[in-house]
Amino acid sequence: MLIGYARTSTLEQEAGLEAQLRDLKALGCQKVFQEQTSSVGPRPALEQALDFVREGDVLVVTKLDRLARSVSHLGTILEMIEAKGAALRIVNLGVDTSTPTGKLMLNVLGGVAQFEREMMLERQREGIAKAKAEGAYKGRKPTAQAKANDVKALHAEGLSMGQIAERLGIGKGSVHRILKAH
């Protein structure tokens, strides 16, 4: 059985998710697991897909970066799949781990992908450092501090920190820091 897995990092990437789902269906995936979450956070749909895979099945993803965040993570996923007697297919790379050549290619390409990600992050850090040095980078605008007056007003009404945080859509830690500062 072909089992698909599709993921995008954010809700704004709806078109990317739709394209993955379309491609997986066209390839003949009978069951598809999908989610919109960061690769570094919890990924319940990936866990469900890995639990669902049985002997003889093939887990299909359209791109390697939709599945794994690093070579070691890819290795862990591959071990789980192979322990069940299943295989992994990565469409855009033409890799299928049901063959020895496919396993070799996956390891090589996984290393290259991780290298490229690390280089991208290094370039990003250099760009941020340069922008900071030029005074052009201010960082993320603090969202909770903009709501300090609302926090104080709700606290004066007798709401708990948890209730304030929930109502304003900020963390309890932010509510605590605002109340402590004022």
Contacts in CASP RR format, 6 or more apart in sequence:
PFRMAT RR
TARGET T0000
AUTHOR 0000-0000-0000
METHOD contacts of the structure
MODEL  1
MLIGYARTSTLEQEAGLEAQLRDLKALGCQKVFQEQTSSVGPRPALEQAL
DFVREGDVLVVTKLDRLARSVSHLGTILEMIEAKGAALRIVNLGVDTSTP
TGKLMLNVLGGVAQFEREMMLERQREGIAKAKAEGAYKGRKPTAQAKAND
VKALHAEGLSMGQIAERLGIGKGSVHRILKAH
1 30 0 8 1.000
1 31 0 8 1.000
1 54 0 8 1.000
1 56 0 8 1.000
1 57 0 8 1.000
1 58 0 8 1.000
2 27 0 8 1.000
2 28 0 8 1.000
2 29 0 8 1.000
2 30 0 8 1.000
2 57 0 8 1.000
2 58 0 8 1.000
2 60 0 8 1.000
2 89 0 8 1.000
3 29 0 8 1.000
3 30 0 8 1.000
3 31 0 8 1.000
3 32 0 8 1.000
3 33 0 8 1.000
3 49 0 8 1.000
3 52 0 8 1.000
3 53 0 8 1.000
3 57 0 8 1.000
3 58 0 8 1.000
3 59 0 8 1.000
3 60 0 8 1.000
4 24 0 8 1.000
4 29 0 8 1.000
4 31 0 8 1.000
4 32 0 8 1.000
4 33 0 8 1.000
4 49 0 8 1.000
4 59 0 8 1.000
4 60 0 8 1.000
4 61 0 8 1.000
5 24 0 8 1.000
5 32 0 8 1.000
5 33 0 8 1.000
5 34 0 8 1.000
5 45 0 8 1.000
5 46 0 8 1.000
5 49 0 8 1.000
5 59 0 8 1.000
5 60 0 8 1.000
5 61 0 8 1.000
5 66 0 8 1.000
5 67 0 8 1.000
6 17 0 8 1.000
6 20 0 8 1.000
6 21 0 8 1.000
6 24 0 8 1.000
6 32 0 8 1.000
6 33 0 8 1.000
6 34 0 8 1.000
6 35 0 8 1.000
6 61 0 8 1.000
6 62 0 8 1.000
6 66 0 8 1.000
7 17 0 8 1.000
7 20 0 8 1.000
7 34 0 8 1.000
7 35 0 8 1.000
7 36 0 8 1.000
7 37 0 8 1.000
7 39 0 8 1.000
7 43 0 8 1.000
7 45 0 8 1.000
7 46 0 8 1.000
7 66 0 8 1.000
7 67 0 8 1.000
8 14 0 8 1.000
8 16 0 8 1.000
8 17 0 8 1.000
8 20 0 8 1.000
8 36 0 8 1.000
8 66 0 8 1.000
9 36 0 8 1.000
9 37 0 8 1.000
9 38 0 8 1.000
9 39 0 8 1.000
10 36 0 8 1.000
10 38 0 8 1.000
11 36 0 8 1.000
13 36 0 8 1.000
17 34 0 8 1.000
17 36 0 8 1.000
19 62 0 8 1.000
20 34 0 8 1.000
20 62 0 8 1.000
20 66 0 8 1.000
21 32 0 8 1.000
21 34 0 8 1.000
23 62 0 8 1.000
23 91 0 8 1.000
24 32 0 8 1.000
24 60 0 8 1.000
24 62 0 8 1.000
25 32 0 8 1.000
27 60 0 8 1.000
27 91 0 8 1.000
29 60 0 8 1.000
31 52 0 8 1.000
33 45 0 8 1.000
33 46 0 8 1.000
33 48 0 8 1.000
33 49 0 8 1.000
33 52 0 8 1.000
34 45 0 8 1.000
35 43 0 8 1.000
35 44 0 8 1.000
35 45 0 8 1.000
35 46 0 8 1.000
37 43 0 8 1.000
39 65 0 8 1.000
39 68 0 8 1.000
39 69 0 8 1.000
40 69 0 8 1.000
46 67 0 8 1.000
46 77 0 8 1.000
49 59 0 8 1.000
50 59 0 8 1.000
50 77 0 8 1.000
50 80 0 8 1.000
50 81 0 8 1.000
53 59 0 8 1.000
53 81 0 8 1.000
53 84 0 8 1.000
53 86 0 8 1.000
54 84 0 8 1.000
54 86 0 8 1.000
55 84 0 8 1.000
55 85 0 8 1.000
55 86 0 8 1.000
56 85 0 8 1.000
56 86 0 8 1.000
56 87 0 8 1.000
57 84 0 8 1.000
57 86 0 8 1.000
57 87 0 8 1.000
58 86 0 8 1.000
58 87 0 8 1.000
58 88 0 8 1.000
58 89 0 8 1.000
58 96 0 8 1.000
58 98 0 8 1.000
59 81 0 8 1.000
59 86 0 8 1.000
59 87 0 8 1.000
59 88 0 8 1.000
59 89 0 8 1.000
60 88 0 8 1.000
60 89 0 8 1.000
60 91 0 8 1.000
61 67 0 8 1.000
61 88 0 8 1.000
61 89 0 8 1.000
61 90 0 8 1.000
61 91 0 8 1.000
62 90 0 8 1.000
62 91 0 8 1.000
62 92 0 8 1.000
63 90 0 8 1.000
63 91 0 8 1.000
63 92 0 8 1.000
63 93 0 8 1.000
64 74 0 8 1.000
64 90 0 8 1.000
64 92 0 8 1.000
64 93 0 8 1.000
64 109 0 8 1.000
64 110 0 8 1.000
64 113 0 8 1.000
65 113 0 8 1.000
67 74 0 8 1.000
67 77 0 8 1.000
67 88 0 8 1.000
67 90 0 8 1.000
68 74 0 8 1.000
68 75 0 8 1.000
68 77 0 8 1.000
68 110 0 8 1.000
70 114 0 8 1.000
70 117 0 8 1.000
71 107 0 8 1.000
71 110 0 8 1.000
71 111 0 8 1.000
71 113 0 8 1.000
71 114 0 8 1.000
74 106 0 8 1.000
74 110 0 8 1.000
77 88 0 8 1.000
78 88 0 8 1.000
78 97 0 8 1.000
78 106 0 8 1.000
81 87 0 8 1.000
81 88 0 8 1.000
81 97 0 8 1.000
82 97 0 8 1.000
87 96 0 8 1.000
87 97 0 8 1.000
87 98 0 8 1.000
88 95 0 8 1.000
88 96 0 8 1.000
88 97 0 8 1.000
88 106 0 8 1.000
89 95 0 8 1.000
89 96 0 8 1.000
89 97 0 8 1.000
90 106 0 8 1.000
93 105 0 8 1.000
93 106 0 8 1.000
93 109 0 8 1.000
94 105 0 8 1.000
95 102 0 8 1.000
95 105 0 8 1.000
95 106 0 8 1.000
95 109 0 8 1.000
96 102 0 8 1.000
97 103 0 8 1.000
97 106 0 8 1.000
128 137 0 8 1.000
131 137 0 8 1.000
143 170 0 8 1.000
144 151 0 8 1.000
144 168 0 8 1.000
144 170 0 8 1.000
144 171 0 8 1.000
144 174 0 8 1.000
144 175 0 8 1.000
144 177 0 8 1.000
144 178 0 8 1.000
145 178 0 8 1.000
147 168 0 8 1.000
147 170 0 8 1.000
147 178 0 8 1.000
148 178 0 8 1.000
148 182 0 8 1.000
150 168 0 8 1.000
151 164 0 8 1.000
151 168 0 8 1.000
151 170 0 8 1.000
151 175 0 8 1.000
151 178 0 8 1.000
151 179 0 8 1.000
152 178 0 8 1.000
152 179 0 8 1.000
152 182 0 8 1.000
154 163 0 8 1.000
154 164 0 8 1.000
154 167 0 8 1.000
154 168 0 8 1.000
155 161 0 8 1.000
155 164 0 8 1.000
155 175 0 8 1.000
155 179 0 8 1.000
159 167 0 8 1.000
161 172 0 8 1.000
161 173 0 8 1.000
161 175 0 8 1.000
161 176 0 8 1.000
161 179 0 8 1.000
162 172 0 8 1.000
162 175 0 8 1.000
164 175 0 8 1.000
165 171 0 8 1.000
165 172 0 8 1.000
165 173 0 8 1.000
165 174 0 8 1.000
165 175 0 8 1.000
168 175 0 8 1.000
END
